[in-house]
Amino acid sequence: MSKIAIVKMKIQPGKYEEAVAFMQKHIPDTASFEGCDSIRVAGSPDDSTMMVYGEWASIEAHKKYVAWREEGGLLQEFVSDFLESPPEFLYQSQVY
């Protein structure tokens, strides 16, 4: 069964639409990353929150992906430009 990676994020005031555009530009690369089975992004402009829900072959595959985004500077760019606080990463096992 897949491993689920959930990333919860609080977007800076007034930056929600820009954060959505950033995600729309970069999430296709996530979907094609080795070990990513599926990826979805959801958000709420009302409370400036966003969540990434990914199904991965393993937690290690997701961590390899995060390391790749860190090495390229994209993760830091997103955090500094759009987030109020660091993202919260949660890992779960798919049960159904």
C-alpha positions in Angstrom: 0.0 0.0 0.0 1.0 3.6 -0.6 2.4 5.9 2.0 0.5 9.2 2.4 2.4 12.4 2.7 0.3 15.4 3.8 1.8 18.9 4.0 -0.2 21.6 5.8 0.6 25.3 5.1 -0.6 28.7 6.3 -0.2 31.2 3.6 0.8 34.8 4.3 -2.0 37.4 4.1 -2.6 38.6 0.6 -0.4 35.9 -1.0 -2.9 33.1 -1.5 -3.5 33.6 -5.3 0.2 33.9 -5.9 0.8 30.7 -3.9 -1.8 28.9 -6.0 -0.1 30.0 -9.2 3.3 28.8 -7.9 1.9 25.4 -7.0 0.2 25.1 -10.4 3.5 25.8 -12.1 5.6 23.3 -10.1 3.3 20.4 -9.1 3.5 18.7 -12.5 7.2 18.1 -11.7 6.1 16.5 -8.5 3.7 14.2 -10.2 6.4 12.9 -12.5 9.0 12.4 -9.7 10.0 8.8 -9.1 7.9 7.2 -6.4 5.0 9.7 -6.6 1.8 7.7 -7.3 -0.5 10.8 -7.1 -0.6 14.3 -5.9 -3.3 16.8 -5.1 -3.3 20.3 -3.7 -6.3 21.9 -2.0 -6.7 25.2 -0.4 -9.0 27.8 1.2 -8.7 31.5 0.4 -11.0 32.2 3.3 -8.4 31.2 5.9 -5.3 31.3 3.7 -4.5 27.6 4.1 -3.3 25.0 1.6 -2.7 21.3 1.8 -0.7 18.9 -0.4 -1.9 15.3 -0.4 0.4 12.8 -2.0 0.5 9.1 -2.4 4.0 7.8 -2.5 5.7 4.4 -3.0 7.4 4.9 0.4 8.2 7.6 2.9 11.8 7.5 1.7 10.6 8.3 -1.8 8.8 11.4 -0.5 11.8 12.5 1.6 14.0 12.1 -1.5 11.6 14.4 -3.4 11.7 17.0 -0.5 15.6 16.8 -0.6 15.5 17.4 -4.3 13.3 20.5 -3.9 15.5 21.7 -1.1 18.7 21.3 -3.1 17.2 23.3 -6.0 16.1 26.1 -3.7 12.4 25.8 -4.6 11.2 24.7 -1.2 13.0 27.6 0.5 11.6 30.0 -2.1 8.0 28.9 -1.5 8.4 29.0 2.3 10.0 32.4 2.4 7.8 34.0 -0.3 4.4 32.6 0.7 4.2 30.9 4.1 3.6 32.4 7.6 5.4 29.5 9.3 7.2 26.3 8.2 5.1 23.7 6.5 3.8 20.8 8.7 4.6 17.3 7.3 2.5 14.3 8.3 3.1 10.7 7.1 0.4 8.1 7.2 -0.1 4.6 5.8 -3.0 4.0 3.4 -5.6 1.7 5.0 -8.1 1.6 2.2 
